């Protein structure tokens, strides 16, 4: 019935059976890695083919249990596939028809469906021309970078082609929080926050969780006297080589609410927006008064060049837009973990931020403390976090920033110095594991 198509499918199925039967036990690590990468590429090509077929079948109606349904609905019903995932794949395939380089890379297994979806999410009328012109570059970056680095690159791409921050303002205006009370009295909720407010919430909860964990482990009596910003749990602000990190702290009687409220406090806010602002404000205020030495919840790494260009553009719309580049410290505008934010959002925080400027030389000499001290002071600990984009140095560890500790790459006891060049962030678990293995 399917003719050539059916024979091709049968050949692919036979090839998979053959692959399953191959004994891979004799492969070394490099060979096994290559085999896994080949399997991932096959999966990507299968995803691309499935999306293409579903897109082709869109709008074709058939009967299912006496009702007219689309072919994709029937396929989802019979295969057990999530109908929403099927619809998303169909829309993605239709969108890629307008971007031939992305479509070709997807079909060839060079990029995954997730890569294509991230690029599609960045698309809008304002940057579509740039997106079309640079689609080959985006494909190349998807192949070259790991996942987190690629999403950061795409976000920088969006901000670079939106110099006045229209998209960032729209994201900010979409913030909301809602609750649902269930029949048994339990309450569930959903919220959506911009990156700065979102990191405020996450870090406040993570710091509190760490505080409670230490108390549960019998360590709580020391938590207010220790400096969590130094060798253990540092969280101060930084500006890198010609860059600055702004710490966002509650100041005086500033309106309780999400980070960035100053920009729109006088505007009409929806109930959902007010609830979202209240949640962030309560968390910030509670975090401030919880300990004697509270840590800032948000760190914004903003290069001096980007800051100056943004301020000039806010004063004069004809001024050149800042040059954003995730790979150049002079073009950075992001949260400490590398999440890209728009420069206008960063500038809005300066009114209530504590600023600290740290100049990084290429060799790290400026921050080098030599052998005089073993502990990492707060400023140095945060410089290390900023340099590593607040990522645990252990491969594939995605621990949040609140879990990070400062570690000597070469042990201090073995002559290692206390400085940026010999420092790395490790989460508590991997830091202890390293110490136990020594």
C-alpha positions in Angstrom: 0.0 0.0 0.0 2.9 2.4 0.8 5.1 1.3 -2.1 8.5 2.9 -2.2 7.9 4.7 1.1 7.0 1.4 2.8 10.1 -0.4 1.5 12.3 2.5 2.7 10.7 2.3 6.2 11.3 -1.5 6.2 14.9 -1.0 5.3 15.4 1.6 8.1 13.8 -0.8 10.6 16.1 -3.6 9.4 19.1 -1.3 9.8 18.0 -0.6 13.4 17.7 -4.3 14.1 21.2 -4.7 12.9 22.5 -1.9 15.0 20.8 -3.4 18.1 22.6 -6.7 17.5 26.1 -5.2 17.3 28.2 -6.0 20.3 29.8 -2.7 21.5 31.5 -4.1 24.6 34.9 -4.1 22.8 34.8 -0.3 22.1 37.2 2.0 24.1 35.9 5.2 25.6 36.4 7.2 22.4 34.7 4.6 20.3 31.8 4.4 22.6 31.5 8.2 22.6 31.4 8.2 18.8 28.8 5.5 18.8 26.6 7.5 21.2 27.0 10.6 19.1 26.0 8.7 16.0 22.9 7.4 17.8 22.0 11.0 18.8 22.3 12.1 15.2 20.0 9.3 14.1 17.5 10.3 16.7 17.6 13.9 15.4 17.1 12.9 11.9 14.1 10.7 12.9 12.7 13.7 14.8 13.1 15.9 11.8 11.4 13.3 9.5 8.5 12.8 12.0 8.0 16.6 12.2 8.0 16.9 8.4 5.5 14.1 8.0 3.2 15.6 10.6 3.4 19.0 9.0 2.5 17.5 5.6 -0.5 15.7 7.1 -1.8 18.8 8.8 -5.3 19.6 7.6 -6.0 16.1 6.2 -9.1 14.8 7.9 -9.9 11.1 8.6 -12.5 9.3 10.8 -11.6 8.2 14.3 -14.4 6.5 16.3 -17.0 8.1 14.0 -15.5 11.6 14.4 -13.6 13.6 11.8 -10.0 14.2 13.1 -6.8 15.2 11.6 -4.2 12.6 10.6 -1.9 13.9 13.3 -4.6 13.4 16.0 -5.1 9.8 14.8 -1.4 9.2 14.8 -1.1 10.7 18.3 -4.0 8.6 19.6 -2.6 5.3 18.1 1.0 5.9 19.1 0.3 7.3 22.6 2.2 10.5 21.7 1.3 13.7 23.5 -1.0 15.7 21.2 0.6 19.0 22.4 4.1 17.7 21.5 2.7 16.6 18.1 1.2 20.1 17.5 4.5 21.8 18.5 6.5 19.6 16.1 4.1 20.5 13.3 4.3 24.2 13.9 8.1 24.0 14.2 8.3 22.2 10.8 6.1 24.8 9.2 8.2 27.6 10.6 11.5 26.1 9.4 10.2 26.2 5.8 11.0 29.9 5.9 14.5 29.3 7.2 16.2 26.8 4.7 19.6 26.6 6.5 18.0 25.7 9.8 15.6 23.3 8.1 18.4 21.5 6.3 20.6 21.3 9.4 17.6 19.8 11.3 16.9 17.2 8.6 20.6 16.3 8.5 20.8 15.7 12.2 23.2 18.6 12.7 21.0 20.3 15.2 18.2 18.9 17.5 14.5 19.8 17.6 15.3 21.6 20.8 17.9 23.8 19.1 15.4 24.7 16.3 12.7 25.5 18.9 15.0 27.9 20.8 15.8 29.7 17.5 12.1 29.8 16.6 11.3 31.2 20.1 13.6 34.2 19.3 11.8 35.0 16.1 9.6 38.1 15.9 9.0 40.8 13.3 11.6 43.1 14.7 14.6 40.7 14.3 13.3 38.3 11.6 15.4 39.8 8.9 18.6 39.5 11.0 17.5 35.9 12.0 17.1 34.9 8.3 20.5 36.5 7.4 22.4 34.8 10.2 20.6 31.4 10.3 23.8 29.6 9.1 25.8 31.2 11.9 23.1 30.1 14.4 23.3 26.6 13.1 27.1 26.6 13.4 26.9 27.9 17.0 24.4 25.2 17.9 26.9 22.6 16.7 29.9 24.3 18.4 28.4 25.1 21.8 27.0 23.2 24.7 23.3 23.7 25.5 23.6 26.5 28.1 26.1 28.4 26.0 23.9 28.1 22.9 20.8 29.4 24.7 22.9 32.3 26.0 24.2 33.0 22.5 20.7 33.2 21.1 19.5 35.5 23.9 22.5 37.8 23.3 21.5 37.7 19.6 18.0 38.8 20.4 19.1 41.6 22.7 21.7 42.8 20.2 19.0 43.3 17.5 16.6 44.9 20.0 18.7 47.9 21.1 15.8 49.7 22.8 14.6 46.7 24.8 11.1 46.4 23.4 11.1 42.6 23.8 12.6 42.8 27.4 9.8 45.3 28.3 7.2 42.9 26.9 8.6 40.0 28.9 8.5 42.2 32.0 4.9 43.2 31.4 3.9 39.5 31.1 4.9 38.8 34.7 2.0 37.2 36.7 1.2 35.0 39.6 -2.0 33.0 40.2 -3.3 30.6 42.8 -5.9 27.8 42.5 -7.7 26.6 45.7 -8.7 22.9 45.4 -11.7 21.2 47.0 -9.6 19.7 49.7 -8.3 23.1 50.7 -4.8 22.8 49.1 -3.5 25.6 47.0 -1.4 25.4 43.9 0.0 28.2 41.9 1.8 29.3 38.7 4.0 32.3 38.1 6.1 33.8 35.3 8.8 36.3 36.0 11.5 38.1 34.0 15.1 36.8 34.5 16.1 39.3 37.2 13.0 38.8 39.3 13.1 35.1 38.7 16.7 34.8 39.9 15.7 36.8 43.0 13.0 34.3 43.8 15.2 31.3 43.1 18.2 32.5 45.1 16.1 33.6 48.0 14.6 30.2 48.2 17.9 28.4 47.7 19.7 30.5 50.4 16.8 29.8 52.8 16.9 26.1 51.9 20.7 26.0 52.6 20.1 27.8 55.9 17.5 25.3 57.0 19.7 22.4 55.9 22.6 23.7 58.0 20.2 24.1 60.9 18.9 20.5 60.4 22.5 19.2 60.4 23.2 21.0 63.7 25.2 23.8 62.2 22.7 26.6 62.6 24.2 28.2 65.6 27.1 29.5 63.5 25.2 30.6 60.5 24.8 34.3 61.4 28.4 34.8 62.4 30.1 33.2 59.4 30.7 35.1 56.3 28.8 33.2 53.6 30.5 35.3 50.9 34.0 34.0 51.4 35.4 30.5 51.4 32.0 28.9 51.8 29.0 30.5 50.2 30.2 33.8 48.7 27.7 36.0 46.9 29.0 39.5 46.4 28.8 41.6 43.2 31.4 42.1 40.5 32.3 43.9 37.4 34.9 42.0 35.4 37.7 43.4 33.2 36.1 46.7 32.4 32.9 45.0 33.7 30.8 45.5 36.8 28.5 43.4 38.9 25.6 45.1 40.6 24.3 43.6 43.7 20.6 44.2 44.2 19.7 44.8 47.8 16.5 46.2 49.4 17.1 49.8 50.4 15.3 51.8 53.0 11.5 52.0 52.4 11.7 51.1 48.7 8.4 49.7 47.5 8.1 46.0 48.3 8.1 44.1 45.0 10.1 42.5 42.3 13.4 43.8 41.1 12.9 46.5 38.6 9.6 47.9 40.0 11.0 51.4 39.9 10.7 51.3 36.1 6.9 50.9 36.2 5.7 51.4 39.8 3.5 54.3 38.7 1.8 52.4 35.9 -1.4 50.4 36.2 -0.6 46.9 37.4 -2.9 43.9 37.1 -3.7 41.8 40.1 -1.4 39.0 38.8 1.4 41.5 38.4 0.9 42.9 41.9 0.9 39.4 43.4 4.1 38.6 41.5 5.7 41.8 42.8 4.6 41.0 46.3 6.1 37.6 46.2 9.5 38.8 45.1 9.3 41.7 47.6 8.5 39.5 50.5 11.3 37.2 49.7 13.8 40.0 49.4 12.7 41.6 52.6 12.6 38.3 54.5 16.0 37.4 53.2 17.4 40.8 54.3 16.2 40.4 57.9 16.9 36.6 58.2 20.6 36.9 58.9 23.0 39.4 60.3 25.0 39.5 57.1 22.5 38.9 54.2 23.8 38.1 50.8 22.6 39.9 47.7 20.1 37.9 45.7 21.0 39.1 42.2 24.3 39.8 40.6 24.3 41.7 37.3 27.6 41.5 35.3 27.6 44.6 33.1 30.6 45.7 31.1 31.5 49.4 31.3 31.3 49.7 27.5 27.7 48.4 27.4 26.7 50.5 30.4 28.0 53.7 28.9 26.5 53.0 25.4 23.1 52.2 27.0 23.0 55.3 29.1 23.9 57.4 26.0 21.2 55.8 24.0 18.6 56.3 26.7 19.5 60.0 26.5 19.7 60.2 22.7 17.8 57.6 20.6 20.2 58.3 17.7 23.3 57.1 19.7 24.8 53.7 18.6 23.4 50.7 20.3 25.7 48.8 22.8 27.7 46.0 21.2 26.7 42.8 23.0 28.8 39.7 22.8 28.5 36.7 25.2 32.1 35.7 24.4 33.7 39.1 25.1 33.8 40.4 28.7 33.6 43.9 27.2 30.2 43.0 25.6 28.7 41.2 28.5 25.3 42.0 30.1 24.0 39.1 32.1 23.2 37.6 35.4 26.1 36.0 37.2 25.2 32.5 35.9 25.4 33.8 32.3 21.7 34.4 31.7 21.5 37.2 29.2 19.5 40.3 30.1 18.8 43.4 28.2 21.0 46.4 29.0 18.0 48.7 29.7 16.9 46.2 32.4 20.4 46.2 33.9 20.6 50.0 34.0 17.2 50.2 35.7 18.7 48.3 38.7 21.6 50.8 39.2 19.4 53.1 41.4 19.2 50.5 44.2 22.3 48.4 43.5 25.6 48.2 45.3 28.4 48.5 42.7 31.8 47.0 42.8 34.4 47.4 40.1 37.0 44.7 39.6 39.5 44.9 36.8 40.7 41.5 35.5 44.1 41.4 33.8 44.7 38.6 31.4 46.9 36.8 34.0 44.7 37.5 37.0 47.5 39.4 38.8 45.2 42.1 40.1 43.2 39.7 42.3 46.1 37.4 43.2 46.6 37.1 47.0 49.6 34.8 46.9 50.3 32.6 49.9 49.2 35.1 52.6 45.8 33.7 53.1 44.0 30.4 52.5 40.4 31.5 52.6 38.9 33.3 49.6 37.6 36.7 50.6 34.1 37.6 49.5 35.3 39.8 46.6 37.6 37.2 45.3 35.1 34.4 45.7 32.6 36.4 43.6 35.2 37.3 41.0 35.7 33.5 40.5 32.0 32.9 40.2 31.7 35.7 37.7 34.6 34.4 35.6 33.0 30.9 35.6 29.4 32.2 35.1 28.4 30.7 38.5 28.8 27.1 37.2 30.2 24.3 39.3 33.5 23.2 37.8 32.5 19.6 38.0 31.4 18.4 34.5 27.6 18.5 33.9 26.8 19.8 37.4 24.0 22.4 37.3 23.9 23.2 41.0 22.4 26.7 41.8 24.7 29.5 42.8 23.6 29.3 46.4 25.3 25.9 46.7 28.7 27.0 45.3 31.9 27.2 47.4 35.3 28.5 46.4 38.0 25.8 45.9 41.7 25.8 45.2 42.5 24.0 41.9 46.0 23.2 43.3 45.6 22.6 47.0 46.7 25.4 49.3 48.5 22.8 51.4 50.6 21.8 48.4 51.6 25.3 47.6 48.6 26.5 45.6 47.9 30.3 45.7 44.7 32.0 46.7 43.7 33.8 43.5 41.5 33.8 40.4 44.0 31.8 38.4 43.9 29.0 41.0 40.3 29.3 42.1 37.2 27.5 40.9 33.6 27.2 42.1 32.4 23.8 43.3 29.1 22.9 44.8 29.4 21.6 48.4 29.0 17.9 47.3 31.7 18.0 44.7 34.0 20.0 46.9 33.7 17.4 49.7 34.1 14.6 47.2 37.3 16.2 45.9 38.6 16.6 49.5 37.7 12.9 50.3 39.6 11.7 47.2 42.7 13.7 48.0 
